[in-house]
Amino acid sequence: MSDTNTPRPGLIRRFWTVLWSPPAAVSLGVLLILGFATGILFWGGFHAALEMTNTETFCTSCHEMRENVYAEYQGSVHQNNASGVRATCPDCHVPKEWGPKMIRKIQASKELYGHFVSGSIWTRDKFVDRRIELAKHEWERMKRNDSQACRNCHSLVYMDFTLQENRAAENHQKALDKGMTCIDCHQGIAHDLPDDYLTAYRGVVERLQAEGAIQAPKPVDAAALDGYLKTTN
């Protein structure tokens, strides 16, 4: 005779008992289905959150970006041009490849600290004081990866120099011949350049070459290069 006073197991416990009851094949199948469904939901949520942070709206949601670099971006060739093709913040500053993208997102946690805790560029004066340091970080990243963000849209190999202005065609051909990369000449393509930026940029390049992170470019006329750098920014 059963004990009618024994309390009935709760819903979760009864579900768990059924889940692990024979036949084993059914239990394993249920677990696999549940695991697969959970994985899809997790991955979908993660991907949606990741893509949300890869938008111009998200990038300019902080006043530091909106009032400084985004204000400089307004009216630049990357925002307004004859073709109507725009390059937004993530197009230039967030890698498209999965591994580098994840690394960049982890690095961005320091930027959150700077915004919410230290206020490192909270005011215009603080931003101006650190502009050269911030620029050097981006120059180094782009020099290390051969201006990959630029090359996602532009390729020297596939440029038709006959359709370009003479100076642009000549210098793009020179860049192709000398093994130069986009950031060597276009540091100020979308943002204002800090004072004495050429000296700072050369310092970044020389350090990377000394570390063996990048190769030295093929020989080029230094005076001609200086003139080109000054006329393209």
N, C-alpha and C positions, 0 to 999 in steps of 0.2 A: 504493500500500500504506500502510495507516494505521500510525501509530506506537503500538505496544502499550504503550510505556513512559510515554505521556502520562497523568498522573493524572486520575482522573475528578473532575469538578466536585462541590463539596459540595452538600448538600441545599438549602440556602438559595439558593445561586447557581443551581441547576437550576430551583427554583421561580420565581425572579425572571426567568429566561430564558423560561420558559413563559408567565409572566404578560404579558410584553411582546412575545411572538411574535405574528405575524399569525394570524388576522384581527384587525384593530384593534378591531372592534366587540366581539369576545369579551373582549379585554384590558380595554377600557374598562368593559364590563359587570361584570367581576370586580372592578375597582377600586371601582366605585360600590357594589356589594354589600358589599364589605369595609369601605368608608368608612361606609356606612349602619349596618352592624352595630357597628362601633367607636363610632360616635356614640351609638347606643342604650346600649351598655354604659357609656360615659363618663357620659352624662346620667343613667342609672339610678343609677350609683354616687354621682354628685354629689348627686342629689336625695335619696338615702337618707341620705347623710352630713349634708345640710342639715336634714332632718327629725329626725334623731337629736339635733341640737343644739337643736331646738325642743320639748323635752320638760321637764316639771317635774323629772324625775329628773336630767337633764343639768344643769339650772340650779342644782340644789341639791347637786351633786357636790362643789363647793368649800365648805370649812368656813366661809368668810366669809359666803356666802349662807345656808347651812343654819343657822348659829348666830345670825344677826342678822335679816335681813329675812324669811326663811322662817319663823323662829320667831314673828315678829310676825304673819305671815299666818295662822298656825294659829288656828282659831276665828273668823276674820273672816267677814263676810257673803259674801265671794267664795269662801270654802272650804266653809262650811256654811250652808245656807239651806233654806227650806221647799220650794223647787222642785227641789233637788238638782242644779241646773245650776252647775257650778264654772267659775271663771275662774282658770287657772293662770298661772304666770310669763310664758310666751311670749304668752298672750292679751293681756296688758297691755303688755308691753315689747318685743315683736317685731312689726313691721308685717306685715300679710298681703299687701300689694301687693308685686309682685316687685322693682321698683326700690328703694323704701324699705327693703325687707327686706335686699337686698344691701348697701345703704349701712350699715344697722345692724350687719350681720355684720362689715363691715370695721372699723367703729368699735369693735366688741367686741374686736378684736385688742389694743387698749390695755388692756383689762381682763385679758387673758391676761398681758400684761407686768407689770401690777400684782400679779398672783397669783404668777407664777413668778420674777420678777426683783426688783422694788422692794418687794414686800410692803406696798403702800400702805395696805391695811386688814386686815392680817394678824391683828391682835389686836382685841379688843373696844374698847379705848381708842382705837386708831387709827380704827376705824369710827365711833365716836361723834364724834371730832374732825372727821371729814370728812362727817358725815351731811348737814349743811346744803348743802354743795357738791354732793354726789351728788343730793340732792333737787332742787336748782335745775336740774340737767341734765335730769332727767325732767320737771319742770314746764315748762321751756322747750320741750322736744320736743313735749309734749302741747299746749301753747298754740299752737305753730306749726302743728300739723296739726288744730286744732279738736277735740282729744280723740278722734281717730279710733279709737283702741283701745276707748274706752268706747262709741262709736257703732256699733261692729261688733255690739254686743248691745243697746244702749239707744238709744232715739230719743225726744226730747221731743215730736216731731210725732205719734207714734203712741201716746203714753202716754194712758191713760184716767184723768184726774185724779179722776174720781168714785170710783174704787176705791182711791185713796190717802188717807192721813191728811191732815187739813186743812192742817197746816203744810207737808207735803211737796208737796201739790197747789198751794198758794199760791206756794211758792218756785219750783217747776218752771215754773209759768205765768209768773212774773216773769223767770226765766232765758230762757224762750222769747221773751218780749216785748222784753227788753233785749239780745238777741243774745249772751248769755253762753255759756260753754262748760263742760263738766263739771268740768274741773280747777279752775275758778274757786272751786268750793265743796267739792269732794271730794278735797282733797289727801291726807287721812289715811284713805282708805277701806279700805286694806289694811295700812298700815304706821304705826308710831309717827311722830309729828311732832316735828321738832327744836324747840328753844326759839326763840321769837320768829319762828316760821315765816311769820306774816302779813307782817311787814316784809320778809322775804327774798322772799316771793312777789310782793309789790307791786313790789319792785325789779326782778325779772325782767320783769314785765309792762310797767313803765315803760320799761325799756331796749328791749324789742322794739317798743314803740310809737314810740320815738324813732328807731329804725332803719328804721321803715316796714315791719317784718316782719309786724305785725298792726295791725288797725284798733282805734281806741279804742272801747270799748263805748258804747252809747246811754246818755244821762244816767240816773243811778240815785242814790237817796238813800244817801250814803256811810255814815251812821250805821246805817241799816237793813241795809246789806250787811255791815258789820262784825259786827253782831249775828248775822246769818245764818251767816257764816263760822264764828263761834265755837261755834254750836250744832250745826253739821253735821259737825264733826270730833271 
